[in-house]
Amino acid sequence: KFEVYLFPFLLGEFLWICRNTGIAGMYAGSMMSKCSARPSEIAWNAGVHAMHYAYNTRHRGITYSSHGNLEPVCYYDSGFNQRHLCTRPQYSFVIMWAGAAIVWMSKRHPHTPGSVSEAEYCALYHAWKWVKWVREVFIDMGLGKYVKRPTLMFGDNRNARDWAIEEMTTDGNRMIDRKYRIVRERVKMGEILPVWIDGKTNPSDVGTKAQANAPMTENMLSTL
């Protein structure tokens, strides 16, 4: 039976799972959080469904391997024009090391992007902040040899990649806030290197939309 006071407990338990190993549920957790002030019965039913998924996948964890990538890499993605999120779409990123995820996030953009390319470029910026932190942690731990080269940042939007790599001003990026331009600076410094990949092979897609309608494969989910 639906009771408003029970929703925060359900949400808290699910978010605990998402923060530790339940990467595939991070989009659902983010959506549920947006309903925490005044949860409806629809939100409650969605939360129960999410908990059923978490229970049925309780044996799926995160496995690291020395045969995996010893240089961290990042995958980022962003939605656009998502009608259930008003005007601010959801972005997501996953940082991988040793064959599995070490940092992941699914969150709503702080502003309304004017295009898909702008949304993806801003997602690149948000992902870079955590990539920067990971690189510094590696250095502090004596693992600096794994971050000597630029950290590859994989995204599925060519414009976002080009805006980060090249000194170009277009009608699509001239109005982007100044703080996002730091991505170009970090590319020049050799800290990161944006790379385009096909959207169907981007594992961070799991954090931008409900996966019933997303091109996510079981192989990609098992990777996360």
N, CA, C and O of each residue as an XYZ file, in Angstrom:
896
protein
N       0.839     -1.194      0.000
C       0.000      0.000      0.000
C       0.873      1.241      0.000
O       1.883      1.310      0.700
N       0.463      2.232     -0.805
C       1.255      3.454     -0.929
C       1.034      4.368      0.262
O      -0.103      4.709      0.588
N       2.114      4.763      0.907
C       2.105      5.737      1.992
C       3.226      6.727      1.725
O       4.372      6.331      1.509
N       2.897      8.022      1.739
C       3.874      9.056      1.401
C       5.114      8.969      2.279
O       6.230      9.135      1.786
N       4.938      8.713      3.564
C       6.073      8.736      4.485
C       7.058      7.594      4.235
O       8.192      7.646      4.712
N       6.644      6.565      3.496
C       7.534      5.440      3.224
C       8.470      5.691      2.046
O       9.500      5.030      1.913
N       8.111      6.641      1.196
C       8.906      6.860     -0.016
C      10.348      7.238      0.281
O      11.243      6.699     -0.371
N      10.633      8.138      1.233
C      12.044      8.473      1.519
C      12.872      7.258      1.935
O      14.058      7.185      1.614
N      12.265      6.304      2.645
C      12.992      5.097      3.045
C      13.314      4.237      1.816
O      14.423      3.724      1.670
N      12.319      4.094      0.943
C      12.532      3.329     -0.287
C      13.610      3.979     -1.140
O      14.493      3.296     -1.659
N      13.539      5.304     -1.287
C      14.516      6.035     -2.087
C      15.913      5.927     -1.488
O      16.880      5.693     -2.212
N      16.026      6.093     -0.194
C      17.328      6.020      0.458
C      17.991      4.662      0.281
O      19.196      4.588      0.040
N      17.225      3.602      0.397
C      17.775      2.267      0.226
C      18.234      2.033     -1.207
O      19.271      1.415     -1.446
N      17.443      2.536     -2.165
C      17.821      2.336     -3.568
C      19.046      3.169     -3.924
O      19.919      2.704     -4.658
N      19.119      4.394     -3.412
C      20.283      5.233     -3.692
C      21.549      4.638     -3.091
O      22.629      4.782     -3.665
N      21.436      3.977     -1.955
C      22.604      3.326     -1.357
C      23.146      2.258     -2.300
O      24.360      2.113     -2.447
N      22.249      1.514     -2.936
C      22.656      0.494     -3.900
C      23.338      1.147     -5.100
O      24.390      0.692     -5.548
N      22.728      2.224     -5.619
C      23.266      2.900     -6.811
C      24.646      3.492     -6.549
O      25.503      3.482     -7.433
N      24.863      4.000     -5.361
C      26.144      4.639     -5.043
C      27.266      3.628     -4.878
O      28.437      3.986     -5.006
N      26.936      2.373     -4.595
C      27.962      1.369     -4.328
C      28.255      0.475     -5.521
O      29.398      0.408     -5.972
N      27.253     -0.207     -6.037
C      27.495     -1.107     -7.169
C      26.401     -1.073     -8.222
O      26.608     -1.585     -9.322
N      25.248     -0.492     -7.928
C      24.110     -0.544     -8.850
C      24.141      0.535     -9.907
O      23.262      1.395     -9.951
N      25.147      0.493    -10.758
C      25.333      1.551    -11.751
C      24.153      1.634    -12.713
O      23.740      2.728    -13.099
N      23.615      0.489    -13.097
C      22.519      0.472    -14.064
C      21.259      1.149    -13.533
O      20.359      1.470    -14.309
N      21.183      1.368    -12.226
C      20.006      2.006    -11.648
C      20.169      3.487    -11.376
O      19.281      4.107    -10.790
N      21.302      4.078    -11.796
C      21.550      5.473    -11.418
C      20.543      6.439    -12.037
O      20.207      7.450    -11.418
N      20.053      6.150    -13.248
C      19.047      7.042    -13.850
C      17.744      6.963    -13.064
O      17.128      7.989    -12.774
N      17.321      5.742    -12.717
C      16.092      5.581    -11.941
C      16.215      6.276    -10.587
O      15.267      6.909    -10.123
N      17.387      6.158     -9.952
C      17.587      6.813     -8.674
C      17.499      8.322     -8.776
O      16.937      8.983     -7.902
N      18.062      8.867     -9.854
C      18.007     10.313    -10.058
C      16.578     10.781    -10.281
O      16.165     11.808     -9.742
N      15.820     10.026    -11.080
C      14.424     10.387    -11.345
C      13.579     10.317    -10.074
O      12.753     11.194     -9.821
N      13.791      9.273     -9.279
C      13.037      9.127     -8.035
C      13.342     10.264     -7.061
O      12.465     10.713     -6.323
N      14.597     10.725     -7.067
C      14.984     11.811     -6.164
C      14.221     13.092     -6.460
O      13.959     13.889     -5.559
N      13.869     13.288     -7.717
C      13.140     14.487     -8.113
C      11.694     14.477     -7.625
O      11.002     15.493     -7.690
N      11.245     13.318     -7.136
C       9.870     13.191     -6.645
C       9.810     13.140     -5.120
O       8.733     12.965     -4.551
N      10.945     13.288     -4.457
C      11.000     13.040     -3.019
C      10.195     14.045     -2.195
O       9.712     13.704     -1.116
N      10.040     15.287     -2.689
C       9.314     16.294     -1.921
C       7.825     15.966     -1.838
O       7.222     16.053     -0.768
N       7.232     15.586     -2.984
C       5.807     15.246     -3.023
C       5.614     13.989     -3.863
O       5.137     14.075     -4.994
N       5.970     12.842     -3.339
C       5.887     11.611     -4.128
C       4.439     11.215     -4.424
O       3.560     11.357     -3.574
N       4.211     10.729     -5.612
C       2.892     10.250     -6.010
C       2.886      8.726     -5.973
O       3.918      8.093     -5.749
N       1.726      8.157     -6.193
C       1.643      6.700     -6.225
C       2.405      6.145     -7.428
O       2.943      5.039     -7.377
N       2.446      6.934     -8.520
C       3.222      6.522     -9.696
C       4.700      6.430     -9.336
O       5.380      5.480     -9.723
N       5.199      7.424     -8.589
C       6.597      7.414     -8.163
C       6.868      6.222     -7.246
O       7.914      5.579     -7.337
N       5.913      5.940     -6.365
C       6.064      4.801     -5.464
C       6.160      3.491     -6.241
O       7.028      2.662     -5.970
N       5.264      3.312     -7.207
C       5.274      2.087     -8.010
C       6.574      1.958     -8.808
O       7.109      0.861     -8.967
N       7.075      3.098     -9.309
C       8.356      3.075    -10.031
C       9.485      2.676     -9.091
O      10.389      1.933     -9.475
N       9.430      3.170     -7.861
C      10.455      2.819     -6.883
C      10.422      1.345     -6.519
O      11.467      0.710     -6.375
N       9.223      0.802     -6.370
C       9.091     -0.625     -6.072
C       9.631     -1.460     -7.237
O      10.307     -2.469     -7.037
N       9.318     -1.015     -8.451
C       9.834     -1.708     -9.635
C      11.367     -1.674     -9.648
O      12.012     -2.677     -9.951
N      11.946     -0.508     -9.315
C      13.402     -0.380     -9.284
C      14.016     -1.295     -8.223
O      15.072     -1.888     -8.444
N      13.356     -1.406     -7.078
C      13.876     -2.282     -6.033
C      13.788     -3.749     -6.434
O      14.653     -4.547     -6.074
N      12.746     -4.104     -7.178
C      12.649     -5.476     -7.691
C      13.824     -5.767     -8.623
O      14.416     -6.845     -8.573
N      14.158     -4.784     -9.480
C      15.300     -4.959    -10.380
C      16.585     -5.126     -9.565
O      17.404     -5.997     -9.857
N      16.751     -4.288     -8.548
C      17.954     -4.372     -7.721
C      18.053     -5.737     -7.037
O      19.141     -6.303     -6.933
N      16.934     -6.256     -6.579
C      16.950     -7.562     -5.915
C      17.292     -8.674     -6.899
O      18.074     -9.572     -6.589
N      16.701     -8.606     -8.080
C      16.925     -9.660     -9.078
C      18.340     -9.638     -9.643
O      18.792    -10.627    -10.220
N      19.047     -8.517     -9.483
C      20.429     -8.417     -9.976
C      21.410     -8.281     -8.810
O      22.514     -7.762     -8.976
N      21.002     -8.746     -7.645
C      21.812     -8.563     -6.427
C      23.148     -9.287     -6.484
O      24.066     -8.939     -5.741
N      23.275    -10.279     -7.345
C      24.534    -11.010     -7.460
C      25.479    -10.399     -8.486
O      26.602    -10.871     -8.660
N      25.032     -9.363     -9.157
C      25.877     -8.690    -10.140
C      26.640     -7.564     -9.445
O      26.037     -6.614     -8.945
N      27.937     -7.674     -9.418
C      28.749     -6.659     -8.749
C      29.711     -5.999     -9.708
O      29.493     -6.003    -10.920
N      30.761     -5.440     -9.177
C      31.793     -4.795     -9.982
C      33.075     -5.600     -9.803
O      33.556     -5.760     -8.681
N      33.623     -6.098    -10.883
C      34.823     -6.921    -10.837
C      35.965     -6.228    -11.560
O      35.861     -5.920    -12.748
N      37.043     -5.986    -10.849
C      38.219     -5.350    -11.432
C      39.251     -6.420    -11.798
O      39.310     -7.485    -11.182
N      40.053     -6.114    -12.804
C      41.031     -7.092    -13.271
C      42.311     -6.397    -13.714
O      42.274     -5.320    -14.308
N      43.431     -7.021    -13.420
C      44.720     -6.472    -13.859
C      44.860     -6.561    -15.374
O      45.743     -5.936    -15.960
N      43.995     -7.332    -15.996
C      44.009     -7.437    -17.455
C      43.160     -6.351    -18.108
O      43.119     -6.237    -19.333
N      42.489     -5.563    -17.288
C      41.677     -4.468    -17.821
C      42.522     -3.254    -18.133
O      43.751     -3.313    -18.099
N      41.852     -2.142    -18.440
C      42.581     -0.910    -18.777
C      43.241     -0.315    -17.532
O      42.551      0.031    -16.574
N      44.557     -0.196    -17.538
C      45.268      0.377    -16.401
C      45.358      1.895    -16.488
O      45.690      2.561    -15.507
N      45.063      2.438    -17.660
C      44.920      3.880    -17.809
C      43.417      4.199    -17.780
O      42.659      3.674    -18.597
N      42.989      5.048    -16.851
C      41.550      5.318    -16.758
C      41.006      5.965    -18.031
O      41.699      6.739    -18.692
N      39.772      5.641    -18.360
C      39.067      6.240    -19.492
C      37.689      6.681    -19.013
O      37.190      6.198    -17.997
N      37.089      7.590    -19.746
C      35.788      8.133    -19.353
C      34.817      8.066    -20.527
O      35.188      8.342    -21.668
N      33.577      7.700    -20.237
C      32.489      7.741    -21.207
C      31.455      8.745    -20.698
O      31.089      8.722    -19.523
N      30.990      9.617    -21.575
C      29.992     10.610    -21.166
C      28.874     10.671    -22.192
O      29.057     10.299    -23.350
N      27.717     11.144    -21.758
C      26.565     11.234    -22.656
C      25.575     12.231    -22.072
O      25.623     12.555    -20.886
N      24.685     12.706    -22.916
C      23.638     13.621    -22.458
C      22.383     13.405    -23.271
O      22.436     13.121    -24.468
N      21.255     13.544    -22.601
C      19.976     13.540    -23.299
C      19.672     14.952    -23.793
O      20.445     15.882    -23.567
N      18.538     15.094    -24.468
C      18.108     16.415    -24.939
C      16.618     16.364    -25.233
O      16.104     15.374    -25.754
N      15.938     17.443    -24.892
C      14.500     17.547    -25.160
C      13.738     16.370    -24.550
O      12.881     15.760    -25.190
N      14.076     16.071    -23.301
C      13.397     14.995    -22.586
C      12.172     15.568    -21.885
O      12.302     16.261    -20.877
N      11.011     15.290    -22.400
C       9.794     15.988    -21.984
C       9.443     15.766    -20.511
O       8.789     16.614    -19.904
N       9.859     14.661    -19.939
C       9.556     14.411    -18.530
C      10.486     15.182    -17.593
O      10.281     15.187    -16.380
N      11.502     15.829    -18.150
C      12.456     16.568    -17.330
C      12.360     18.069    -17.547
O      13.311     18.797    -17.260
N      11.240     18.538    -18.043
C      11.064     19.957    -18.363
C      12.077     20.355    -19.436
O      12.142     19.707    -20.481
N      12.867     21.405    -19.202
C      13.793     21.869    -20.241
C      15.239     21.478    -19.975
O      16.099     21.671    -20.835
N      15.519     20.927    -18.790
C      16.896     20.563    -18.460
C      17.066     19.046    -18.541
O      16.540     18.318    -17.699
N      17.791     18.572    -19.540
C      17.936     17.125    -19.727
C      18.932     16.499    -18.757
O      19.576     17.189    -17.967
N      19.037     15.212    -18.834
C      19.907     14.428    -17.962
C      21.240     14.149    -18.643
O      21.286     13.815    -19.827
N      22.333     14.291    -17.878
C      23.643     13.894    -18.396
C      24.209     12.790    -17.514
O      23.774     12.601    -16.378
N      25.169     12.075    -18.044
C      25.747     10.968    -17.304
C      27.183     10.739    -17.747
O      27.556     11.084    -18.868
N      27.984     10.159    -16.866
C      29.327      9.738    -17.244
C      29.766      8.572    -16.358
O      29.290      8.399    -15.236
N      30.683      7.786    -16.899
C      31.256      6.644    -16.183
C      32.757      6.654    -16.419
O      33.198      6.705    -17.567
N      33.545      6.607    -15.362
C      35.001      6.526    -15.470
C      35.414      5.092    -15.162
O      35.077      4.547    -14.111
N      36.146      4.492    -16.090
C      36.516      3.087    -15.991
C      38.012      2.932    -15.697
O      38.841      3.696    -16.191
N      38.330      1.929    -14.883
C      39.728      1.589    -14.610
C      39.795      0.109    -14.242
O      38.934     -0.396    -13.521
N      40.804     -0.574    -14.732
C      40.985     -2.007    -14.461
C      39.772     -2.811    -14.894
O      39.389     -3.787    -14.249
N      39.174     -2.381    -16.005
C      38.083     -3.150    -16.583
C      36.717     -2.926    -15.992
O      35.779     -3.638    -16.347
N      36.564     -1.956    -15.094
C      35.256     -1.721    -14.481
C      35.146     -0.258    -14.038
O      36.119      0.495    -14.101
N      33.975      0.122    -13.600
C      33.704      1.515    -13.247
C      34.242      1.858    -11.862
O      34.163      1.054    -10.933
N      34.788      3.065    -11.743
C      35.229      3.555    -10.430
C      34.472      4.820    -10.030
O      34.359      5.117     -8.841
N      33.955      5.567    -11.004
C      33.153      6.764    -10.739
C      32.004      6.773    -11.732
O      32.208      6.495    -12.914
N      30.800      7.088    -11.271
C      29.660      7.208    -12.179
C      28.687      8.243    -11.631
O      28.606      8.462    -10.422
N      27.957      8.872    -12.536
C      27.004      9.901    -12.133
C      25.907     10.051    -13.175
O      26.159      9.945    -14.375
N      24.698     10.297    -12.711
C      23.561     10.642    -13.564
C      22.861     11.819    -12.910
O      22.396     11.723    -11.774
N      22.787     12.935    -13.633
C      22.294     14.166    -13.019
C      21.667     15.079    -14.071
O      21.959     14.965    -15.261
N      20.819     15.966    -13.623
C      20.191     16.911    -14.539
C      21.130     18.095    -14.789
O      21.821     18.551    -13.877
N      21.149     18.585    -16.029
C      21.957     19.761    -16.352
C      21.523     20.953    -15.493
O      20.337     21.098    -15.195
N      22.464     21.799    -15.097
C      22.091     22.972    -14.285
C      21.441     24.091    -15.089
O      20.929     25.052    -14.515
N      21.457     23.972    -16.412
C      20.841     24.988    -17.249
C      20.187     24.308    -18.457
O      20.337     23.103    -18.656
N      19.464     25.092    -19.257
C      18.789     24.563    -20.441
C      19.692     24.704    -21.658
O      19.942     25.825    -22.100
N      20.188     23.606    -22.211
C      21.039     23.691    -23.408
C      20.199     24.013    -24.641
O      19.027     23.646    -24.721
N      20.813     24.702    -25.596
C      20.096     25.105    -26.799
C      20.122     24.069    -27.904
O      19.396     24.196    -28.891
N      20.947     23.048    -27.750
C      21.059     22.030    -28.792
C      21.633     20.760    -28.184
O      22.126     20.761    -27.057
N      21.562     19.680    -28.947
C      22.153     18.419    -28.508
C      23.660     18.581    -28.317
O      24.229     18.070    -27.352
N      24.298     19.293    -29.240
C      25.751     19.468    -29.169
C      26.160     20.240    -27.923
O      27.158     19.912    -27.283
N      25.385     21.268    -27.582
C      25.693     22.029    -26.370
C      25.529     21.163    -25.129
O      26.344     21.225    -24.209
N      24.473     20.358    -25.107
C      24.246     19.465    -23.972
C      25.402     18.482    -23.807
O      25.851     18.225    -22.690
N      25.879     17.937    -24.915
C      26.985     16.978    -24.867
C      28.291     17.658    -24.460
O      29.084     17.082    -23.716
N      28.518     18.870    -24.940
C      29.734     19.604    -24.596
C      29.755     19.916    -23.099
O      30.793     19.802    -22.447
N      28.606     20.309    -22.566
C      28.534     20.602    -21.136
C      28.689     19.328    -20.310
O      29.258     19.362    -19.219
N      28.185     18.199    -20.827
C      28.371     16.920    -20.141
C      29.856     16.562    -20.100
O      30.342     16.008    -19.114
N      30.565     16.880    -21.172
C      32.011     16.661    -21.212
C      32.700     17.452    -20.108
O      33.624     16.953    -19.466
N      32.257     18.670    -19.891
C      32.828     19.510    -18.837
C      32.596     18.890    -17.455
O      33.516     18.811    -16.641
N      31.364     18.452    -17.201
C      31.052     17.859    -15.896
C      31.857     16.582    -15.673
O      32.311     16.314    -14.561
N      32.029     15.798    -16.732
C      32.817     14.573    -16.617
C      34.289     14.895    -16.381
O      34.967     14.206    -15.618
N      34.785     15.957    -17.046
C      36.198     16.320    -16.881
C      36.528     16.620    -15.423
O      37.616     16.267    -14.968
N      35.648     17.247    -14.688
C      35.932     17.605    -13.302
C      36.268     16.358    -12.471
O      37.142     16.393    -11.606
N      35.561     15.262    -12.748
C      35.842     14.031    -12.010
C      37.066     13.324    -12.570
O      37.808     12.682    -11.827
N      37.279     13.436    -13.870
C      38.504     12.875    -14.457
C      39.727     13.560    -13.845
O      40.723     12.904    -13.541
N      39.648     14.864    -13.668
C      40.730     15.622    -13.047
C      41.003     15.094    -11.643
O      42.157     14.913    -11.256
N      39.953     14.852    -10.894
C      40.100     14.335     -9.529
C      40.744     12.949     -9.533
O      41.638     12.674     -8.733
N      40.286     12.074    -10.440
C      40.845     10.726    -10.528
C      42.330     10.780    -10.855
O      43.121     10.041    -10.268
N      42.712     11.642    -11.779
C      44.118     11.758    -12.156
C      44.960     12.212    -10.966
O      46.058     11.697    -10.752
N      44.464     13.158    -10.204
C      45.203     13.637     -9.032
C      45.317     12.542     -7.969
O      46.358     12.404     -7.326
N      44.257     11.772     -7.787
C      44.293     10.677     -6.821
C      45.341      9.639     -7.227
O      46.093      9.139     -6.390
N      45.378      9.324     -8.527
C      46.371      8.367     -9.003
C      47.789      8.850     -8.705
O      48.637      8.072     -8.268
N      48.036     10.111     -8.940
C      49.362     10.678     -8.681
C      49.693     10.599     -7.196
O      50.805     10.224     -6.825
N      48.727     10.953     -6.340
C      48.950     10.914     -4.897
C      49.194      9.494     -4.398
O      49.887      9.299     -3.399
N      48.630      8.503     -5.084
C      48.786      7.102     -4.679
C      50.046      6.461     -5.253
O      50.308      5.280     -5.023
N      50.822      7.240     -5.999
C      52.025      6.697     -6.603
C      51.757      5.944     -7.895
O      52.589      5.153     -8.338
N      50.606      6.184     -8.499
C      50.234      5.512     -9.748
C      50.251      6.495    -10.917
O      49.510      6.343    -11.888
N      51.100      7.491    -10.804
C      51.159      8.520    -11.835
C      51.502      8.005    -13.219
O      51.185      8.653    -14.217
N      52.146      6.850    -13.294
C      52.527      6.297    -14.604
C      51.303      5.951    -15.444
O      51.394      5.836    -16.666
N      50.147      5.782    -14.777
C      48.935      5.431    -15.513
C      48.178      6.656    -16.036
O      47.200      6.517    -16.770
N      48.629      7.840    -15.658
C      47.956      9.049    -16.140
C      48.955     10.008    -16.794
O      48.717     11.214    -16.852
N      50.062      9.469    -17.281
C      51.026     10.311    -17.984
C      50.466     10.809    -19.307
O      50.736     11.935    -19.723
N      49.689      9.964    -19.959
C      49.097     10.341    -21.233
C      47.716     10.949    -21.007
O      47.131     10.760    -19.941
N      47.185     11.674    -21.990
C      45.834     12.256    -21.837
C      44.800     11.173    -21.576
O      44.852     10.098    -22.174
N      43.871     11.455    -20.690
C      42.780     10.526    -20.424
C      41.761     10.601    -21.558
O      41.254     11.680    -21.866
N      41.464      9.483    -22.167
C      40.503      9.443    -23.267
C      39.089      9.627    -22.725
O      38.691      8.989    -21.750
N      38.341     10.516    -23.379
C      36.961     10.780    -22.984
C      36.058     10.518    -24.186
O      36.054     11.273    -25.159
N      35.303      9.441    -24.095
C      34.506      8.974    -25.222
C      33.085      9.530    -25.166
O      32.388      9.395    -24.160
N      32.671     10.158    -26.265
C      31.312     10.674    -26.382
C      30.781     10.434    -27.780
O      31.558     10.187    -28.702
N      29.474     10.501    -27.952
C      28.877     10.167    -29.251
C      28.370     11.384    -30.022
O      27.454     11.272    -30.837
N      28.975     12.552    -29.759
C      28.597     13.753    -30.498
C      29.864     14.390    -31.087
O      30.759     14.802    -30.349
N      29.927     14.463    -32.407
C      31.137     14.965    -33.065
C      31.344     16.458    -32.824
O      32.483     16.906    -32.683
N      30.264     17.233    -32.776
C      30.412     18.669    -32.544
C      31.036     18.951    -31.187
O      31.920     19.799    -31.069
N      30.579     18.245    -30.171
C      31.139     18.434    -28.829
C      32.624     18.112    -28.823
O      33.418     18.815    -28.198
N      32.992     17.054    -29.518
C      34.412     16.691    -29.611
C      35.194     17.789    -30.320
O      36.255     18.197    -29.847
N      34.685     18.271    -31.447
C      35.399     19.288    -32.222
C      35.511     20.605    -31.462
O      36.548     21.266    -31.520
N      34.452     20.992    -30.749
C      34.500     22.238    -29.976
C      35.553     22.170    -28.882
O      36.150     23.186    -28.526
N      35.785     20.966    -28.343
C      36.777     20.806    -27.278
C      38.204     20.777    -27.821
O      39.135     21.206    -27.139
N      38.379     20.278    -29.036
C      39.719     20.100    -29.588
C      40.178     21.309    -30.394
O      41.347     21.688    -30.331
N      39.273     21.913    -31.146
C      39.643     22.976    -32.069
C      39.223     24.347    -31.567
O      38.232     24.478    -30.848
N      39.976     25.358    -31.946
C      39.630     26.746    -31.630
C      38.612     27.223    -32.661
O      38.975     27.824    -33.673
N      37.352     26.954    -32.399
C      36.323     27.322    -33.356
C      35.131     27.936    -32.631
O      34.705     27.460    -31.578
N      34.607     29.005    -33.225
C      33.412     29.660    -32.694
C      32.325     29.592    -33.750
O      32.511     30.047    -34.879
N      31.187     29.019    -33.374
C      30.080     28.847    -34.306
C      28.796     29.375    -33.675
O      28.776     29.768    -32.508
N      27.732     29.378    -34.463
C      26.436     29.793    -33.933
C      25.962     28.840    -32.846
O      25.117     29.198    -32.025
N      26.504     27.629    -32.841
C      26.083     26.643    -31.854
C      26.812     26.720    -30.532
O      26.337     26.174    -29.537
N      27.992     27.405    -30.494
C      28.743     27.411    -29.232
C      29.155     28.799    -28.739
O      29.751     28.916    -27.669
N      28.853     29.833    -29.486
C      29.321     31.163    -29.075
C      28.663     31.646    -27.778
O      29.213     32.511    -27.096
N      27.513     31.106    -27.435
C      26.794     31.576    -26.240
C      27.022     30.700    -25.014
O      26.464     30.967    -23.949
N      27.843     29.650    -25.154
C      28.087     28.748    -24.029
C      28.869     29.478    -22.940
O      29.817     30.208    -23.228
N      28.468     29.277    -21.706
C      29.094     29.970    -20.580
C      30.603     29.760    -20.550
O      31.114     28.720    -20.967
N      31.294     30.766    -20.051
C      32.754     30.775    -20.070
C      33.378     29.593    -19.329
O      34.412     29.073    -19.751
N      32.764     29.169    -18.238
C      33.382     28.109    -17.421
C      33.558     26.814    -18.193
O      34.470     26.039    -17.903
N      32.700     26.569    -19.173
C      32.799     25.327    -19.935
C      33.990     25.333    -20.891
O      34.390     24.284    -21.396
N      34.552     26.506    -21.135
C      35.692     26.602    -22.061
C      36.971     26.000    -21.493
O      37.950     25.810    -22.215
N      36.958     25.703    -20.203
C      38.161     25.125    -19.603
C      38.491     23.774    -20.222
O      39.632     23.318    -20.145
N      37.506     23.135    -20.831
C      37.751     21.850    -21.481
C      38.804     22.006    -22.581
O      39.697     21.168    -22.705
N      38.703     23.073    -23.379
C      39.690     23.327    -24.432
C      41.084     23.470    -23.834
O      42.059     22.938    -24.365
N      41.162     24.190    -22.731
C      42.453     24.414    -22.076
C      43.074     23.104    -21.631
O      44.279     22.901    -21.780
N      42.255     22.214    -21.086
C      42.758     20.937    -20.592
C      43.175     20.010    -21.733
O      44.076     19.186    -21.571
N      42.522     20.145    -22.877
C      42.941     19.381    -24.051
C      44.320     19.852    -24.501
O      45.188     19.033    -24.804
N      44.524     21.168    -24.544
C      45.815     21.726    -24.937
C      46.928     21.317    -23.972
O      48.074     21.118    -24.377
N      46.576     21.196    -22.695
C      47.567     20.824    -21.681
C      47.918     19.338    -21.744
O      48.846     18.891    -21.069
N      47.187     18.577    -22.544
C      47.450     17.150    -22.630
C      46.864     16.358    -21.483
O      47.320     15.256    -21.180
N      45.861     16.916    -20.851
C      45.240     16.244    -19.708
C      44.138     15.288    -20.162
O      43.997     14.199    -19.607
N      43.361     15.688    -21.163
C      42.280     14.858    -21.674
C      42.302     14.874    -23.198
O      42.912     15.750    -23.812
N      41.630     13.895    -23.801
C      41.503     13.840    -25.247
C      40.119     13.309    -25.599
O      39.872     12.110    -25.473
N      39.206     14.183    -26.040
C      37.864     13.728    -26.436
C      37.925     12.871    -27.698
O      38.638     13.199    -28.647
N      37.178     11.781    -27.699
C      37.150     10.836    -28.816
C      35.699     10.495    -29.127
O      34.896     10.273    -28.220
N      35.367     10.455    -30.426
C      33.995     10.105    -30.809
C      33.829      8.597    -30.884
O      34.709      7.885    -31.368
N      32.676      8.114    -30.392
C      32.302      6.709    -30.553
C      30.832      6.648    -30.937
O      30.092      7.611    -30.738
N      30.419      5.538    -31.476
C      29.017      5.340    -31.822
C      28.170      5.268    -30.548
O      28.564      4.644    -29.563
N      27.010      5.909    -30.585
C      26.164      5.950    -29.401
C      25.727      4.589    -28.893
O      25.468      4.430    -27.700
N      25.641      3.595    -29.787
C      25.217      2.264    -29.380
C      26.282      1.528    -28.572
O      26.001      0.492    -27.969
N      27.494      2.057    -28.558
C      28.573      1.430    -27.789
C      29.002      2.291    -26.604
O      30.069      2.076    -26.028
N      28.171      3.262    -26.243
C      28.492      4.177    -25.153
C      27.817      3.707    -23.865
O      26.605      3.875    -23.727
N      28.552      3.125    -22.918
C      27.924      2.600    -21.701
C      27.307      3.663    -20.806
O      26.429      3.344    -20.005
N      27.741      4.925    -20.915
C      27.161      5.970    -20.074
C      25.729      6.296    -20.470
O      25.039      7.027    -19.760
N      25.277      5.759    -21.601
C      23.898      5.947    -22.024
C      22.922      5.426    -20.976
O      21.772      5.864    -20.920
N      23.380      4.491    -20.146
C      22.523      3.914    -19.118
C      22.068      4.965    -18.112
O      21.077      4.760    -17.411
N      22.780      6.091    -18.033
C      22.427      7.120    -17.054
C      21.641      8.280    -17.611
O      21.384      9.243    -16.888
N      21.245      8.226    -18.886
C      20.542      9.366    -19.490
C      19.097      9.087    -19.843
O      18.346     10.015    -20.143
N      18.692      7.831    -19.815
C      17.307      7.503    -20.190
C      16.927      6.129    -19.657
O      17.791      5.322    -19.311
N      15.634      5.875    -19.595
C      15.144      4.571    -19.177
C      15.553      3.542    -20.228
O      15.331      3.751    -21.421
N      16.140      2.452    -19.800
C      16.758      1.528    -20.746
C      15.795      0.646    -21.522
O      16.224     -0.089    -22.411
N      14.504      0.696    -21.210
C      13.545     -0.076    -21.999
C      13.504      0.424    -23.439
O      13.168     -0.327    -24.355
N      13.850      1.708    -23.634
C      13.817      2.292    -24.976
C      15.188      2.746    -25.447
O      15.285      3.548    -26.376
N      16.237      2.253    -24.830
C      17.588      2.691    -25.194
C      18.354      1.542    -25.841
O      18.087      0.377    -25.545
N      19.305      1.860    -26.723
C      20.064      0.816    -27.437
C      21.152      0.208    -26.575
O      22.328      0.227    -26.938
N      20.751     -0.341    -25.412
C      21.709     -0.897    -24.474
C      21.726     -2.410    -24.625
O      20.659     -3.022    -24.664
N      22.864     -3.020    -24.707
C      22.959     -4.469    -24.856
C      23.350     -5.098    -23.534
O      23.874     -4.429    -22.643
N      23.089     -6.391    -23.417
C      23.443     -7.099    -22.187
C      24.952     -7.071    -21.958
O      25.411     -7.051    -20.816
N      25.715     -7.069    -23.038
C      27.168     -7.043    -22.907
C      27.628     -5.745    -22.262
O      28.522     -5.747    -21.416
N      27.005     -4.621    -22.670
C      27.371     -3.333    -22.091
C      26.955     -3.268    -20.627
O      27.690     -2.730    -19.800
N      25.787     -3.809    -20.299
C      25.335     -3.799    -18.914
C      26.243     -4.644    -18.032
O      26.519     -4.271    -16.892
N      26.712     -5.786    -18.549
C      27.601     -6.636    -17.776
C      28.945     -5.954    -17.550
O      29.618     -6.204    -16.550
N      29.337     -5.074    -18.505
C      30.575     -4.320    -18.336
C      30.466     -3.377    -17.151
O      31.439     -3.141    -16.436
N      29.245     -2.830    -16.950
C      29.035     -1.948    -15.811
C      28.694     -2.717    -14.547
O      28.487     -2.113    -13.494
